[in-house]
Amino acid sequence: MPTLPSNTKCASLGCKENRSRLSTFCIGHGGKDTYKAKVSKDRKQFNAMYDAAAWKRIRAAQLSREPLCAGCATQGRIVQAVQVDHLFSWNDIGKEAFYDNIFQSLCTSCHSHKTSLEHQGIYRHYIGGKAIDYALTQWRTATSAQTKSVPTPA
């Protein structure tokens, strides 16, 4: 029975080094063996933020206040929201933006679409049946304006 040849060498033309474990290139040509530990550590810290009791309270309160997807509402559809979105990606700003942000309830499809827009530098806020686009530099202005317009509970 024929077998596939094992590809153990770097894919860079003329390189005779062994490929890295997570890539077809050796470490010298951008292989991913050394990168994995940092990504794994960052991912654990990232996920830990969502496991915190404070986030779980914020999420439950947001979905209770706005149980329908704000993105679908702009298109006249009624869909249950299952995700709470940070209007401004806290991962781009820093941990201080994890709780100091504007939250919106979205369905999985709208959340994926909004995330793809964030990779282009567009931060979309679905509010009042409209979509308003922000730039990352407007984070402080938008969050402070939102806090002033929302009455604080007594």
LUMVOMAR-829582 format. One record per atom (N, C-alpha, C): x negated, y negated, z; atom name. Coordinates in nm, 2 decimals. Layout:
N
xx->X, yy->Y, zz->Z, atom->CA;
...
This chain:
154
xx->-0.08, yy->0.12, zz->0.00, atom->N;
xx->0.00, yy->0.00, zz->0.00, atom->CA;
xx->-0.09, yy->-0.12, zz->0.00, atom->C;
xx->-0.06, yy->-0.22, zz->-0.09, atom->N;
xx->-0.15, yy->-0.34, zz->-0.10, atom->CA;
xx->-0.12, yy->-0.43, zz->0.02, atom->C;
xx->-0.22, yy->-0.50, zz->0.06, atom->N;
xx->-0.20, yy->-0.60, zz->0.18, atom->CA;
xx->-0.25, yy->-0.74, zz->0.13, atom->C;
xx->-0.20, yy->-0.83, zz->0.20, atom->N;
xx->-0.24, yy->-0.97, zz->0.17, atom->CA;
xx->-0.38, yy->-1.00, zz->0.22, atom->C;
xx->-0.46, yy->-1.07, zz->0.14, atom->N;
xx->-0.59, yy->-1.11, zz->0.19, atom->CA;
xx->-0.58, yy->-1.20, zz->0.31, atom->C;
xx->-0.67, yy->-1.18, zz->0.41, atom->N;
xx->-0.66, yy->-1.27, zz->0.53, atom->CA;
xx->-0.74, yy->-1.40, zz->0.49, atom->C;
xx->-0.68, yy->-1.51, zz->0.53, atom->N;
xx->-0.73, yy->-1.64, zz->0.49, atom->CA;
xx->-0.80, yy->-1.69, zz->0.62, atom->C;
xx->-0.92, yy->-1.67, zz->0.64, atom->N;
xx->-0.99, yy->-1.71, zz->0.76, atom->CA;
xx->-1.08, yy->-1.83, zz->0.74, atom->C;
xx->-1.11, yy->-1.87, zz->0.62, atom->N;
xx->-1.20, yy->-1.98, zz->0.59, atom->CA;
xx->-1.12, yy->-2.11, zz->0.57, atom->C;
xx->-1.19, yy->-2.22, zz->0.60, atom->N;
xx->-1.13, yy->-2.36, zz->0.58, atom->CA;
xx->-1.08, yy->-2.38, zz->0.44, atom->C;
xx->-0.97, yy->-2.45, zz->0.42, atom->N;
xx->-0.92, yy->-2.48, zz->0.29, atom->CA;
xx->-0.98, yy->-2.59, zz->0.22, atom->C;
xx->-1.07, yy->-2.66, zz->0.28, atom->N;
xx->-1.14, yy->-2.77, zz->0.22, atom->CA;
xx->-1.24, yy->-2.71, zz->0.12, atom->C;
xx->-1.25, yy->-2.77, zz->0.00, atom->N;
xx->-1.33, yy->-2.71, zz->-0.11, atom->CA;
xx->-1.48, yy->-2.71, zz->-0.07, atom->C;
xx->-1.53, yy->-2.59, zz->-0.08, atom->N;
xx->-1.67, yy->-2.57, zz->-0.05, atom->CA;
xx->-1.71, yy->-2.55, zz->0.10, atom->C;
xx->-1.61, yy->-2.56, zz->0.19, atom->N;
xx->-1.64, yy->-2.54, zz->0.33, atom->CA;
xx->-1.64, yy->-2.39, zz->0.37, atom->C;
xx->-1.74, yy->-2.35, zz->0.44, atom->N;
xx->-1.75, yy->-2.21, zz->0.48, atom->CA;
xx->-1.72, yy->-2.18, zz->0.62, atom->C;
xx->-1.68, yy->-2.29, zz->0.70, atom->N;
xx->-1.64, yy->-2.27, zz->0.84, atom->CA;
xx->-1.51, yy->-2.19, zz->0.85, atom->C;
xx->-1.49, yy->-2.13, zz->0.96, atom->N;
xx->-1.36, yy->-2.07, zz->0.99, atom->CA;
xx->-1.25, yy->-2.17, zz->1.01, atom->C;
xx->-1.13, yy->-2.14, zz->0.97, atom->N;
xx->-1.02, yy->-2.23, zz->0.99, atom->CA;
xx->-0.98, yy->-2.23, zz->1.13, atom->C;
xx->-0.91, yy->-2.34, zz->1.17, atom->N;
xx->-0.86, yy->-2.35, zz->1.31, atom->CA;
xx->-0.74, yy->-2.27, zz->1.33, atom->C;
xx->-0.70, yy->-2.25, zz->1.45, atom->N;
xx->-0.59, yy->-2.16, zz->1.48, atom->CA;
xx->-0.46, yy->-2.21, zz->1.43, atom->C;
xx->-0.44, yy->-2.34, zz->1.43, atom->N;
xx->-0.31, yy->-2.40, zz->1.40, atom->CA;
xx->-0.30, yy->-2.47, zz->1.26, atom->C;
xx->-0.41, yy->-2.45, zz->1.18, atom->N;
xx->-0.41, yy->-2.52, zz->1.05, atom->CA;
xx->-0.49, yy->-2.44, zz->0.96, atom->C;
xx->-0.49, yy->-2.48, zz->0.83, atom->N;
xx->-0.57, yy->-2.41, zz->0.73, atom->CA;
xx->-0.70, yy->-2.47, zz->0.71, atom->C;
xx->-0.73, yy->-2.58, zz->0.79, atom->N;
xx->-0.86, yy->-2.64, zz->0.79, atom->CA;
xx->-0.94, yy->-2.62, zz->0.91, atom->C;
xx->-1.07, yy->-2.63, zz->0.90, atom->N;
xx->-1.16, yy->-2.62, zz->1.02, atom->CA;
xx->-1.14, yy->-2.75, zz->1.10, atom->C;
xx->-1.20, yy->-2.75, zz->1.22, atom->N;
xx->-1.19, yy->-2.86, zz->1.31, atom->CA;
xx->-1.25, yy->-2.99, zz->1.24, atom->C;
xx->-1.36, yy->-2.97, zz->1.17, atom->N;
xx->-1.43, yy->-3.08, zz->1.11, atom->CA;
xx->-1.35, yy->-3.14, zz->1.00, atom->C;
xx->-1.25, yy->-3.07, zz->0.94, atom->N;
xx->-1.17, yy->-3.12, zz->0.83, atom->CA;
xx->-1.03, yy->-3.15, zz->0.88, atom->C;
xx->-1.01, yy->-3.17, zz->1.01, atom->N;
xx->-0.88, yy->-3.21, zz->1.06, atom->CA;
xx->-0.79, yy->-3.09, zz->1.11, atom->C;
xx->-0.85, yy->-2.98, zz->1.15, atom->N;
xx->-0.78, yy->-2.87, zz->1.21, atom->CA;
xx->-0.72, yy->-2.91, zz->1.34, atom->C;
xx->-0.62, yy->-2.83, zz->1.38, atom->N;
xx->-0.54, yy->-2.87, zz->1.50, atom->CA;
xx->-0.56, yy->-2.79, zz->1.63, atom->C;
xx->-0.67, yy->-2.73, zz->1.65, atom->N;
xx->-0.70, yy->-2.66, zz->1.77, atom->CA;
xx->-0.71, yy->-2.75, zz->1.89, atom->C;
xx->-0.78, yy->-2.86, zz->1.87, atom->N;
xx->-0.81, yy->-2.95, zz->1.98, atom->CA;
xx->-0.69, yy->-3.04, zz->2.01, atom->C;
xx->-0.61, yy->-3.06, zz->1.91, atom->N;
xx->-0.49, yy->-3.15, zz->1.92, atom->CA;
xx->-0.38, yy->-3.09, zz->2.00, atom->C;
xx->-0.37, yy->-2.96, zz->2.00, atom->N;
xx->-0.26, yy->-2.89, zz->2.07, atom->CA;
xx->-0.24, yy->-2.92, zz->2.22, atom->C;
xx->-0.35, yy->-2.92, zz->2.29, atom->N;
xx->-0.35, yy->-2.95, zz->2.43, atom->CA;
xx->-0.29, yy->-3.08, zz->2.46, atom->C;
xx->-0.33, yy->-3.19, zz->2.39, atom->N;
xx->-0.28, yy->-3.32, zz->2.42, atom->CA;
xx->-0.13, yy->-3.33, zz->2.38, atom->C;
xx->-0.09, yy->-3.27, zz->2.27, atom->N;
xx->0.05, yy->-3.28, zz->2.23, atom->CA;
xx->0.14, yy->-3.20, zz->2.33, atom->C;
xx->0.09, yy->-3.09, zz->2.38, atom->N;
xx->0.16, yy->-3.01, zz->2.48, atom->CA;
xx->0.18, yy->-3.09, zz->2.61, atom->C;
xx->0.07, yy->-3.15, zz->2.65, atom->N;
xx->0.08, yy->-3.23, zz->2.78, atom->CA;
xx->0.18, yy->-3.35, zz->2.76, atom->C;
xx->0.17, yy->-3.42, zz->2.65, atom->N;
xx->0.26, yy->-3.53, zz->2.62, atom->CA;
xx->0.40, yy->-3.49, zz->2.61, atom->C;
xx->0.43, yy->-3.38, zz->2.55, atom->N;
xx->0.56, yy->-3.32, zz->2.53, atom->CA;
xx->0.62, yy->-3.29, zz->2.67, atom->C;
xx->0.54, yy->-3.23, zz->2.76, atom->N;
xx->0.59, yy->-3.20, zz->2.89, atom->CA;
xx->0.63, yy->-3.32, zz->2.97, atom->C;
xx->0.55, yy->-3.43, zz->2.96, atom->N;
xx->0.58, yy->-3.55, zz->3.02, atom->CA;
xx->0.70, yy->-3.61, zz->2.96, atom->C;
xx->0.72, yy->-3.61, zz->2.83, atom->N;
xx->0.83, yy->-3.66, zz->2.76, atom->CA;
xx->0.96, yy->-3.59, zz->2.80, atom->C;
xx->0.96, yy->-3.46, zz->2.81, atom->N;
xx->1.07, yy->-3.38, zz->2.85, atom->CA;
xx->1.11, yy->-3.40, zz->2.99, atom->C;
xx->1.01, yy->-3.42, zz->3.08, atom->N;
xx->1.03, yy->-3.44, zz->3.22, atom->CA;
xx->1.12, yy->-3.56, zz->3.25, atom->C;
xx->1.11, yy->-3.66, zz->3.16, atom->N;
xx->1.19, yy->-3.78, zz->3.18, atom->CA;
xx->1.34, yy->-3.75, zz->3.17, atom->C;
xx->1.37, yy->-3.66, zz->3.08, atom->N;
xx->1.51, yy->-3.62, zz->3.05, atom->CA;
xx->1.56, yy->-3.52, zz->3.16, atom->C;
xx->1.47, yy->-3.47, zz->3.24, atom->N;
xx->1.51, yy->-3.37, zz->3.34, atom->CA;
xx->1.54, yy->-3.45, zz->3.48, atom->C;
xx->1.50, yy->-3.58, zz->3.48, atom->N;
xx->1.52, yy->-3.65, zz->3.61, atom->CA;
xx->1.67, yy->-3.67, zz->3.64, atom->C;
xx->1.69, yy->-3.67, zz->3.77, atom->N;
xx->1.83, yy->-3.69, zz->3.82, atom->CA;
xx->1.89, yy->-3.83, zz->3.77, atom->C;
xx->1.81, yy->-3.93, zz->3.77, atom->N;
xx->1.85, yy->-4.06, zz->3.73, atom->CA;
xx->1.90, yy->-4.06, zz->3.58, atom->C;
xx->1.83, yy->-3.99, zz->3.50, atom->N;
xx->1.87, yy->-3.99, zz->3.36, atom->CA;
xx->2.00, yy->-3.91, zz->3.34, atom->C;
xx->2.01, yy->-3.80, zz->3.42, atom->N;
xx->2.14, yy->-3.72, zz->3.41, atom->CA;
xx->2.26, yy->-3.80, zz->3.46, atom->C;
xx->2.24, yy->-3.89, zz->3.55, atom->N;
xx->2.35, yy->-3.98, zz->3.60, atom->CA;
xx->2.38, yy->-4.08, zz->3.49, atom->C;
xx->2.28, yy->-4.14, zz->3.43, atom->N;
xx->2.30, yy->-4.24, zz->3.32, atom->CA;
xx->2.37, yy->-4.17, zz->3.20, atom->C;
xx->2.33, yy->-4.05, zz->3.17, atom->N;
xx->2.39, yy->-3.98, zz->3.06, atom->CA;
xx->2.53, yy->-3.95, zz->3.08, atom->C;
xx->2.56, yy->-3.90, zz->3.20, atom->N;
xx->2.70, yy->-3.86, zz->3.23, atom->CA;
xx->2.79, yy->-3.99, zz->3.23, atom->C;
xx->2.74, yy->-4.10, zz->3.29, atom->N;
xx->2.82, yy->-4.22, zz->3.29, atom->CA;
xx->2.84, yy->-4.28, zz->3.15, atom->C;
xx->2.74, yy->-4.27, zz->3.07, atom->N;
xx->2.76, yy->-4.32, zz->2.93, atom->CA;
xx->2.86, yy->-4.24, zz->2.85, atom->C;
xx->2.85, yy->-4.11, zz->2.86, atom->N;
xx->2.95, yy->-4.02, zz->2.79, atom->CA;
xx->3.09, yy->-4.03, zz->2.84, atom->C;
xx->3.10, yy->-4.07, zz->2.97, atom->N;
xx->3.23, yy->-4.09, zz->3.03, atom->CA;
xx->3.29, yy->-4.22, zz->2.98, atom->C;
xx->3.21, yy->-4.33, zz->2.98, atom->N;
xx->3.25, yy->-4.46, zz->2.93, atom->CA;
xx->3.29, yy->-4.45, zz->2.78, atom->C;
xx->3.20, yy->-4.39, zz->2.70, atom->N;
xx->3.22, yy->-4.38, zz->2.56, atom->CA;
xx->3.21, yy->-4.24, zz->2.51, atom->C;
xx->3.32, yy->-4.16, zz->2.51, atom->N;
xx->3.32, yy->-4.02, zz->2.48, atom->CA;
xx->3.31, yy->-4.00, zz->2.33, atom->C;
xx->3.34, yy->-4.10, zz->2.25, atom->N;
xx->3.34, yy->-4.08, zz->2.10, atom->CA;
xx->3.21, yy->-4.14, zz->2.04, atom->C;
xx->3.17, yy->-4.08, zz->1.93, atom->N;
xx->3.05, yy->-4.13, zz->1.86, atom->CA;
xx->3.07, yy->-4.27, zz->1.80, atom->C;
xx->2.98, yy->-4.36, zz->1.84, atom->N;
xx->2.99, yy->-4.50, zz->1.79, atom->CA;
xx->2.95, yy->-4.51, zz->1.65, atom->C;
xx->2.86, yy->-4.42, zz->1.60, atom->N;
xx->2.83, yy->-4.42, zz->1.46, atom->CA;
xx->2.94, yy->-4.38, zz->1.37, atom->C;
xx->3.01, yy->-4.28, zz->1.41, atom->N;
xx->3.12, yy->-4.23, zz->1.33, atom->CA;
xx->3.24, yy->-4.33, zz->1.33, atom->C;
xx->3.25, yy->-4.40, zz->1.44, atom->N;
xx->3.36, yy->-4.50, zz->1.45, atom->CA;
xx->3.34, yy->-4.61, zz->1.35, atom->C;
xx->3.22, yy->-4.64, zz->1.31, atom->N;
xx->3.19, yy->-4.75, zz->1.21, atom->CA;
xx->3.24, yy->-4.70, zz->1.07, atom->C;
xx->3.26, yy->-4.57, zz->1.05, atom->N;
xx->3.31, yy->-4.51, zz->0.93, atom->CA;
xx->3.46, yy->-4.47, zz->0.94, atom->C;
xx->3.52, yy->-4.50, zz->1.05, atom->N;
xx->3.66, yy->-4.47, zz->1.07, atom->CA;
xx->3.69, yy->-4.32, zz->1.11, atom->C;
xx->3.58, yy->-4.25, zz->1.15, atom->N;
xx->3.60, yy->-4.11, zz->1.19, atom->CA;
xx->3.60, yy->-4.10, zz->1.34, atom->C;
xx->3.67, yy->-4.00, zz->1.39, atom->N;
xx->3.68, yy->-3.98, zz->1.54, atom->CA;
xx->3.61, yy->-3.85, zz->1.56, atom->C;
xx->3.49, yy->-3.86, zz->1.63, atom->N;
xx->3.41, yy->-3.74, zz->1.65, atom->CA;
xx->3.36, yy->-3.75, zz->1.80, atom->C;
xx->3.36, yy->-3.64, zz->1.87, atom->N;
xx->3.31, yy->-3.64, zz->2.01, atom->CA;
xx->3.16, yy->-3.67, zz->2.01, atom->C;
xx->3.11, yy->-3.75, zz->2.10, atom->N;
xx->2.97, yy->-3.78, zz->2.12, atom->CA;
xx->2.91, yy->-3.67, zz->2.21, atom->C;
xx->2.79, yy->-3.62, zz->2.17, atom->N;
xx->2.73, yy->-3.52, zz->2.25, atom->CA;
xx->2.59, yy->-3.57, zz->2.30, atom->C;
xx->2.54, yy->-3.68, zz->2.25, atom->N;
xx->2.41, yy->-3.73, zz->2.28, atom->CA;
xx->2.41, yy->-3.87, zz->2.32, atom->C;
xx->2.33, yy->-3.91, zz->2.41, atom->N;
xx->2.31, yy->-4.05, zz->2.46, atom->CA;
xx->2.18, yy->-4.10, zz->2.40, atom->C;
xx->2.19, yy->-4.20, zz->2.32, atom->N;
xx->2.08, yy->-4.26, zz->2.24, atom->CA;
xx->2.02, yy->-4.38, zz->2.31, atom->C;
xx->1.89, yy->-4.39, zz->2.32, atom->N;
xx->1.83, yy->-4.52, zz->2.36, atom->CA;
xx->1.82, yy->-4.60, zz->2.23, atom->C;
xx->1.88, yy->-4.72, zz->2.23, atom->N;
xx->1.88, yy->-4.81, zz->2.11, atom->CA;
xx->1.74, yy->-4.83, zz->2.06, atom->C;
xx->1.65, yy->-4.86, zz->2.15, atom->N;
xx->1.51, yy->-4.88, zz->2.12, atom->CA;
xx->1.43, yy->-4.76, zz->2.17, atom->C;
xx->1.36, yy->-4.70, zz->2.08, atom->N;
xx->1.28, yy->-4.58, zz->2.12, atom->CA;
xx->1.19, yy->-4.61, zz->2.23, atom->C;
xx->1.21, yy->-4.56, zz->2.35, atom->N;
xx->1.13, yy->-4.58, zz->2.46, atom->CA;
xx->0.99, yy->-4.52, zz->2.44, atom->C;
xx->0.98, yy->-4.42, zz->2.36, atom->N;
xx->0.85, yy->-4.36, zz->2.33, atom->CA;
xx->0.76, yy->-4.46, zz->2.25, atom->C;
xx->0.82, yy->-4.55, zz->2.17, atom->N;
xx->0.74, yy->-4.65, zz->2.10, atom->CA;
xx->0.70, yy->-4.77, zz->2.19, atom->C;
xx->0.79, yy->-4.80, zz->2.29, atom->N;
xx->0.77, yy->-4.91, zz->2.37, atom->CA;
xx->0.69, yy->-4.88, zz->2.50, atom->C;
xx->0.73, yy->-4.77, zz->2.56, atom->N;
xx->0.66, yy->-4.73, zz->2.69, atom->CA;
xx->0.77, yy->-4.68, zz->2.79, atom->C;
xx->0.72, yy->-4.62, zz->2.90, atom->N;
xx->0.81, yy->-4.56, zz->2.99, atom->CA;
xx->0.91, yy->-4.67, zz->3.06, atom->C;
xx->0.87, yy->-4.79, zz->3.06, atom->N;
xx->0.95, yy->-4.90, zz->3.12, atom->CA;
xx->1.08, yy->-4.91, zz->3.04, atom->C;
xx->1.08, yy->-4.87, zz->2.91, atom->N;
xx->1.20, yy->-4.88, zz->2.83, atom->CA;
xx->1.29, yy->-4.76, zz->2.84, atom->C;
xx->1.25, yy->-4.66, zz->2.92, atom->N;
xx->1.34, yy->-4.54, zz->2.94, atom->CA;
xx->1.47, yy->-4.58, zz->3.00, atom->C;
xx->1.47, yy->-4.65, zz->3.11, atom->N;
xx->1.59, yy->-4.69, zz->3.18, atom->CA;
xx->1.63, yy->-4.83, zz->3.15, atom->C;
xx->1.54, yy->-4.92, zz->3.11, atom->N;
xx->1.57, yy->-5.06, zz->3.07, atom->CA;
xx->1.59, yy->-5.06, zz->2.92, atom->C;
xx->1.71, yy->-5.02, zz->2.88, atom->N;
xx->1.74, yy->-5.01, zz->2.74, atom->CA;
xx->1.89, yy->-5.02, zz->2.72, atom->C;
xx->1.93, yy->-5.02, zz->2.59, atom->N;
xx->2.08, yy->-5.02, zz->2.56, atom->CA;
xx->2.11, yy->-4.88, zz->2.52, atom->C;
xx->2.21, yy->-4.82, zz->2.57, atom->N;
xx->2.25, yy->-4.68, zz->2.54, atom->CA;
xx->2.37, yy->-4.68, zz->2.46, atom->C;
xx->2.38, yy->-4.58, zz->2.37, atom->N;
xx->2.50, yy->-4.56, zz->2.29, atom->CA;
xx->2.53, yy->-4.41, zz->2.28, atom->C;
xx->2.65, yy->-4.37, zz->2.27, atom->N;
xx->2.70, yy->-4.24, zz->2.26, atom->CA;
xx->2.71, yy->-4.20, zz->2.11, atom->C;
xx->2.64, yy->-4.09, zz->2.07, atom->N;
xx->2.64, yy->-4.05, zz->1.93, atom->CA;
xx->2.66, yy->-3.90, zz->1.91, atom->C;
xx->2.71, yy->-3.86, zz->1.80, atom->N;
xx->2.71, yy->-3.72, zz->1.76, atom->CA;
xx->2.57, yy->-3.68, zz->1.71, atom->C;
xx->2.55, yy->-3.55, zz->1.70, atom->N;
xx->2.41, yy->-3.51, zz->1.66, atom->CA;
xx->2.38, yy->-3.56, zz->1.52, atom->C;
xx->2.47, yy->-3.56, zz->1.43, atom->N;
xx->2.44, yy->-3.61, zz->1.29, atom->CA;
xx->2.40, yy->-3.76, zz->1.29, atom->C;
xx->2.48, yy->-3.84, zz->1.36, atom->N;
xx->2.45, yy->-3.98, zz->1.37, atom->CA;
xx->2.31, yy->-4.01, zz->1.44, atom->C;
xx->2.29, yy->-3.93, zz->1.54, atom->N;
xx->2.16, yy->-3.95, zz->1.62, atom->CA;
xx->2.04, yy->-3.91, zz->1.53, atom->C;
xx->2.06, yy->-3.81, zz->1.45, atom->N;
xx->1.95, yy->-3.77, zz->1.36, atom->CA;
xx->1.93, yy->-3.88, zz->1.25, atom->C;
xx->2.03, yy->-3.93, zz->1.20, atom->N;
xx->2.02, yy->-4.04, zz->1.10, atom->CA;
xx->1.96, yy->-4.17, zz->1.16, atom->C;
xx->2.00, yy->-4.20, zz->1.28, atom->N;
xx->1.94, yy->-4.32, zz->1.35, atom->CA;
xx->1.79, yy->-4.29, zz->1.38, atom->C;
xx->1.75, yy->-4.17, zz->1.41, atom->N;
xx->1.61, yy->-4.14, zz->1.44, atom->CA;
xx->1.53, yy->-4.16, zz->1.31, atom->C;
xx->1.59, yy->-4.12, zz->1.20, atom->N;
xx->1.52, yy->-4.13, zz->1.07, atom->CA;
xx->1.50, yy->-4.28, zz->1.04, atom->C;
xx->1.60, yy->-4.36, zz->1.07, atom->N;
xx->1.58, yy->-4.51, zz->1.05, atom->CA;
xx->1.47, yy->-4.56, zz->1.14, atom->C;
xx->1.46, yy->-4.51, zz->1.26, atom->N;
xx->1.35, yy->-4.56, zz->1.35, atom->CA;
xx->1.21, yy->-4.54, zz->1.29, atom->C;
xx->1.20, yy->-4.43, zz->1.22, atom->N;
xx->1.07, yy->-4.41, zz->1.15, atom->CA;
xx->1.03, yy->-4.51, zz->1.05, atom->C;
xx->1.14, yy->-4.59, zz->1.00, atom->N;
xx->1.12, yy->-4.69, zz->0.91, atom->CA;
xx->1.12, yy->-4.83, zz->0.98, atom->C;
xx->1.13, yy->-4.83, zz->1.11, atom->N;
xx->1.12, yy->-4.95, zz->1.19, atom->CA;
xx->1.26, yy->-5.02, zz->1.21, atom->C;
xx->1.37, yy->-4.95, zz->1.18, atom->N;
xx->1.50, yy->-5.00, zz->1.19, atom->CA;
xx->1.57, yy->-4.94, zz->1.32, atom->C;
xx->1.61, yy->-5.02, zz->1.41, atom->N;
xx->1.68, yy->-4.97, zz->1.53, atom->CA;
xx->1.82, yy->-5.01, zz->1.52, atom->C;
xx->1.91, yy->-4.92, zz->1.50, atom->N;
xx->2.05, yy->-4.95, zz->1.47, atom->CA;
xx->2.14, yy->-4.93, zz->1.59, atom->C;
xx->2.22, yy->-5.04, zz->1.61, atom->N;
xx->2.31, yy->-5.04, zz->1.73, atom->CA;
xx->2.45, yy->-5.04, zz->1.67, atom->C;
xx->2.53, yy->-4.94, zz->1.70, atom->N;
xx->2.66, yy->-4.93, zz->1.66, atom->CA;
xx->2.75, yy->-4.99, zz->1.77, atom->C;
xx->2.82, yy->-5.10, zz->1.74, atom->N;
xx->2.90, yy->-5.17, zz->1.84, atom->CA;
xx->3.01, yy->-5.24, zz->1.77, atom->C;
xx->3.13, yy->-5.22, zz->1.83, atom->N;
xx->3.25, yy->-5.29, zz->1.78, atom->CA;
xx->3.29, yy->-5.25, zz->1.64, atom->C;
xx->3.26, yy->-5.13, zz->1.60, atom->N;
xx->3.29, yy->-5.08, zz->1.46, atom->CA;
xx->3.20, yy->-5.13, zz->1.36, atom->C;
xx->3.08, yy->-5.19, zz->1.40, atom->N;
xx->2.98, yy->-5.24, zz->1.30, atom->CA;
xx->2.85, yy->-5.18, zz->1.34, atom->C;
xx->2.75, yy->-5.19, zz->1.25, atom->N;
xx->2.62, yy->-5.15, zz->1.27, atom->CA;
xx->2.53, yy->-5.27, zz->1.26, atom->C;
xx->2.45, yy->-5.29, zz->1.37, atom->N;
xx->2.36, yy->-5.41, zz->1.37, atom->CA;
xx->2.22, yy->-5.35, zz->1.38, atom->C;
xx->2.13, yy->-5.40, zz->1.29, atom->N;
xx->1.99, yy->-5.35, zz->1.29, atom->CA;
xx->1.90, yy->-5.45, zz->1.36, atom->C;
xx->1.81, yy->-5.39, zz->1.44, atom->N;
xx->1.71, yy->-5.46, zz->1.51, atom->CA;
xx->1.57, yy->-5.42, zz->1.47, atom->C;
xx->1.47, yy->-5.50, zz->1.50, atom->N;
xx->1.33, yy->-5.46, zz->1.49, atom->CA;
xx->1.28, yy->-5.43, zz->1.63, atom->C;
xx->1.17, yy->-5.35, zz->1.64, atom->N;
xx->1.12, yy->-5.31, zz->1.77, atom->CA;
xx->1.08, yy->-5.44, zz->1.85, atom->C;
xx->1.04, yy->-5.54, zz->1.79, atom->N;
xx->1.00, yy->-5.67, zz->1.86, atom->CA;
xx->1.12, yy->-5.73, zz->1.93, atom->C;
xx->1.24, yy->-5.70, zz->1.89, atom->N;
xx->1.36, yy->-5.76, zz->1.95, atom->CA;
xx->1.41, yy->-5.69, zz->2.08, atom->C;
xx->1.33, yy->-5.59, zz->2.13, atom->N;
xx->1.37, yy->-5.51, zz->2.24, atom->CA;
xx->1.41, yy->-5.59, zz->2.36, atom->C;
xx->1.32, yy->-5.68, zz->2.41, atom->N;
xx->1.34, yy->-5.76, zz->2.53, atom->CA;
xx->1.46, yy->-5.85, zz->2.51, atom->C;
xx->1.47, yy->-5.92, zz->2.40, atom->N;
xx->1.57, yy->-6.01, zz->2.37, atom->CA;
xx->1.71, yy->-5.94, zz->2.37, atom->C;
xx->1.72, yy->-5.83, zz->2.31, atom->N;
xx->1.84, yy->-5.76, zz->2.30, atom->CA;
xx->1.89, yy->-5.70, zz->2.43, atom->C;
xx->1.79, yy->-5.64, zz->2.51, atom->N;
xx->1.83, yy->-5.58, zz->2.63, atom->CA;
xx->1.87, yy->-5.69, zz->2.74, atom->C;
xx->1.80, yy->-5.80, zz->2.74, atom->N;
xx->1.83, yy->-5.91, zz->2.83, atom->CA;
xx->1.97, yy->-5.97, zz->2.79, atom->C;
xx->2.00, yy->-5.98, zz->2.67, atom->N;
xx->2.13, yy->-6.04, zz->2.62, atom->CA;
xx->2.24, yy->-5.94, zz->2.66, atom->C;
xx->2.21, yy->-5.81, zz->2.65, atom->N;
xx->2.31, yy->-5.71, zz->2.68, atom->CA;
xx->2.34, yy->-5.71, zz->2.83, atom->C;
xx->2.24, yy->-5.73, zz->2.91, atom->N;
xx->2.26, yy->-5.73, zz->3.06, atom->CA;
xx->2.34, yy->-5.85, zz->3.10, atom->C;
xx->2.32, yy->-5.96, zz->3.04, atom->N;
xx->2.39, yy->-6.08, zz->3.07, atom->CA;
xx->2.54, yy->-6.07, zz->3.03, atom->C;
xx->2.57, yy->-6.00, zz->2.92, atom->N;
xx->2.70, yy->-5.99, zz->2.88, atom->CA;
xx->2.78, yy->-5.89, zz->2.95, atom->C;
xx->2.72, yy->-5.79, zz->3.02, atom->N;
xx->2.79, yy->-5.69, zz->3.09, atom->CA;
xx->2.80, yy->-5.73, zz->3.24, atom->C;
xx->2.93, yy->-5.74, zz->3.29, atom->N;
xx->2.94, yy->-5.78, zz->3.43, atom->CA;
xx->2.89, yy->-5.67, zz->3.52, atom->C;
xx->2.82, yy->-5.72, zz->3.62, atom->N;
xx->2.76, yy->-5.63, zz->3.72, atom->CA;
xx->2.87, yy->-5.58, zz->3.82, atom->C;
xx->2.87, yy->-5.45, zz->3.85, atom->N;
xx->2.97, yy->-5.40, zz->3.95, atom->CA;
xx->2.95, yy->-5.46, zz->4.09, atom->C;
xx->3.05, yy->-5.49, zz->4.16, atom->N;
xx->3.04, yy->-5.55, zz->4.29, atom->CA;
xx->3.03, yy->-5.44, zz->4.40, atom->C;
